[in-house]
Amino acid sequence: MAKENHTIKSEFILTGFTDHPELKTLLFVVFLTVFLITIVGNLGLVILISKEHRLHTPMYIFLGNLALVDSCCACAVTPKMLRNFFSKNRMISFYECMAQFYFLCTVETADCFLLAAMAYDRYVAICKPLQYHTMMSKKLCIQMTTGAYIAGNLHSMIHVGLLFRLNFCGSNHINHFYCDILPLYRLSCVDPYVNELVLFIFSGSVQVFTIGSVLISYIYILLSIFKMKSKNGRVKAFSTCASHFLSVSLFYGSLFFMYIRPNLLEEGDKDIPAAILFTEVVPLLNPFIYSLRNKEVITILRKILKKEK
């Protein structure tokens, strides 16, 4: 019987966005547009930073890696979602499901640590400018970036490994537009208490550590801003911090709501809106928030465009 159930549940059906079939064309156009802008914006930023030597500083190295993981996040989710809008076969195999979640969990965890590293970099730049090159050396920058990717992979391995202890013998319909861990818990015939506990502990630890780092950095930054004598300097710094903090709030807020809230397994209808925020909206906004508001990046882009003319 266990063998039969395993065979039957070797595939899942993604049912996200099927409640309103009359909107599928509109949704397809919207998400395709978002995807194209996200990929062009983020990969364009990665190429610009890699080719322009003036941007080979810790801040832009972190920013380039953030753009890279945002591109990977969009690529992990959106192509499959777009295909399913007009596909009669919305199946995803068990191993494809595991791979999609592994990849997404890796880049989202790396995203958390990169945002924390960027906040620390801004803290050093604003609060201790004379010690910046000592405290934020390229060696430390590379170590922090590498650590973000290692943490992402380890975090994913833990949760994917524990998914293999579950048996899926009930419905194989996943009420989501990609293969996420919580819908799989809801389909399990085995009590996912251990998985849920590990998810709460590890995801909670990652978010508390990285959010704490961001908040502490921004508190010190704000204190330094209040001490500035120049009004224009304060306004400029507040504007930059506000836009960065908006992006961070959207990202961490949606992740926290998805994986740390109480009654995770009883409120599946709330997964999709939060997932849209951190898989579609945040990767779309980040190039605009972190780069197009940056005078140095805009100046370099203008020079490149003038050369091409």
Secondary structure, DSSP 8 states (H G I E B T S, - for coil): -HHHHHHHTTEEEE-TT-S-GGGHHHHHHHHHHHHHHHHHHHHHHHHHHHH-GGG-SHHHHHHHHHHHHHHHHHHHHHHHHHHHHS-S--EEEHHHHHHHHHHHHHHHHHHHHHHHHHHHHHHHHHH-GGGHHHHT-HHHHHHHHHHHHHHHHHHHHHHHHHHTT----S--EESSSS--HHHHHHH-SS-THHHHHHHHHHHHHHHHHHHHHHHHHHHHHHHHHHT-S-HHHHHHHHHHHHHHHHHHHHHHHHHHHHHTSSSGGG-GGGHHHHHHIIIIIHHHHHHIIIIIT-HHHHHHHHHHHHHH-
